[in-house]
Amino acid sequence: MTVRSYVPATLDRLRRLVDEGRLASDVERFEPEGEDEESEYAALMAAADAAAALLGGPGRRVVVVAEVDAAEAPVTLRDVVAVHCDVADRPADADPDEDLAWFATQEIEQLLAD
């Protein structure tokens, strides 16, 4: 059984994931409480809030979506199924409920190049 995890990040952390092939094992993760769309969205937005806290100011929130074998399993690049990210830098006082754009795994390099 796989576990879908929403991992708060920054563009720098996403770059490290690409370069090193994995995230630190102690990264914070959010799992949906159920299998419905509302639970998935709640986990995504909780991770987005945590990503904003990682920024500590203006920047782009990033949420890495991964499917791992167990909740405590390390997140590797091959586990990543999508990335959600702000399309532009946002001010620190931006609306925390603003939606993130979705990016396929094939788009990660382009996202990092922007």
C-alpha positions as CSV (number, residue, x, y, z in Angstrom):
1,M,0.0,0.0,0.0
2,T,1.4,3.4,-0.9
3,V,1.0,6.5,1.1
4,R,0.5,9.9,-0.6
5,S,2.5,12.6,1.2
6,Y,2.5,16.3,0.8
7,V,5.9,17.7,1.6
8,P,6.4,21.4,2.2
9,A,9.5,22.8,0.4
10,T,11.1,25.8,-1.2
11,L,12.7,26.0,-4.6
12,D,16.1,25.5,-3.0
13,R,14.9,22.3,-1.3
14,L,13.4,21.1,-4.6
15,R,16.8,21.7,-6.3
16,R,18.4,19.6,-3.5
17,L,15.9,16.8,-4.1
18,V,16.8,16.8,-7.8
19,D,20.5,17.0,-7.2
20,E,20.7,14.5,-4.4
21,G,17.8,12.2,-5.4
22,R,16.1,12.3,-2.0
23,L,14.8,14.5,0.8
24,A,16.1,14.4,4.3
25,S,14.3,11.7,6.2
26,D,13.1,14.1,8.9
27,V,11.1,16.4,6.6
28,E,7.7,17.4,7.7
29,R,4.9,15.6,5.8
30,F,1.1,15.9,5.5
31,E,-1.1,12.9,4.7
32,P,-4.7,13.2,3.7
33,E,-7.1,11.9,6.4
34,G,-9.2,10.1,3.8
35,E,-9.2,9.3,0.1
36,D,-11.6,12.0,-1.0
37,E,-10.7,15.2,-2.8
38,E,-11.4,17.4,0.2
39,S,-8.9,15.5,2.4
40,E,-6.3,15.7,-0.4
41,Y,-6.8,19.4,-0.7
42,A,-6.6,20.0,3.1
43,A,-3.3,18.1,3.2
44,L,-2.0,20.2,0.2
45,M,-3.0,23.5,1.8
46,A,-1.5,22.5,5.2
47,A,1.8,21.7,3.4
48,A,1.5,25.0,1.6
49,D,1.2,26.9,4.9
50,A,4.2,25.0,6.2
51,A,6.1,25.9,3.0
52,A,5.3,29.6,3.6
53,A,6.8,29.3,7.0
54,L,9.9,27.8,5.6
55,L,10.3,30.8,3.3
56,G,10.0,33.2,6.3
57,G,9.1,36.1,3.9
58,P,8.4,36.7,0.2
59,G,9.0,33.8,-2.2
60,R,7.3,30.8,-3.8
61,R,5.7,28.1,-1.8
62,V,6.5,24.6,-3.1
63,V,4.7,21.3,-2.1
64,V,6.2,18.0,-3.3
65,V,3.7,15.3,-3.7
66,A,5.1,11.8,-3.3
67,E,3.8,8.3,-3.1
68,V,5.9,6.2,-0.7
69,D,5.7,2.7,0.6
70,A,5.2,3.8,4.2
71,A,4.6,7.1,6.0
72,E,8.1,7.0,7.5
73,A,9.9,5.9,4.3
74,P,12.3,8.4,2.8
75,V,11.1,10.5,-0.1
76,T,13.1,9.9,-3.2
77,L,12.9,11.7,-6.6
78,R,11.3,8.6,-8.2
79,D,8.5,8.7,-5.5
80,V,7.5,12.2,-6.7
81,V,4.3,12.3,-8.6
82,A,3.7,16.1,-8.9
83,V,4.8,19.4,-7.6
84,H,2.6,22.3,-6.6
85,C,4.2,25.8,-6.6
86,D,3.3,29.5,-6.7
87,V,3.7,30.8,-10.2
88,A,5.5,33.9,-9.0
89,D,7.0,35.3,-5.8
90,R,4.4,36.2,-3.4
91,P,4.6,38.8,-0.6
92,A,4.9,37.5,3.0
93,D,1.3,38.8,3.8
94,A,-0.3,37.1,0.8
95,D,-3.6,35.2,1.2
96,P,-2.6,31.8,2.7
97,D,-5.5,30.1,0.9
98,E,-4.3,31.1,-2.6
99,D,-4.1,28.0,-4.8
100,L,-0.8,26.7,-6.1
101,A,-0.1,25.7,-9.8
102,W,0.3,22.0,-10.6
103,F,3.5,20.8,-12.3
104,A,4.2,17.3,-13.7
105,T,7.5,15.7,-12.8
106,Q,8.8,16.3,-16.3
107,E,8.4,20.0,-15.6
108,I,10.5,20.2,-12.5
109,E,13.7,21.2,-14.3
110,Q,11.9,24.0,-16.1
111,L,10.3,25.2,-12.9
112,L,13.7,25.4,-11.3
113,A,15.1,27.3,-14.3
114,D,12.4,30.0,-14.1
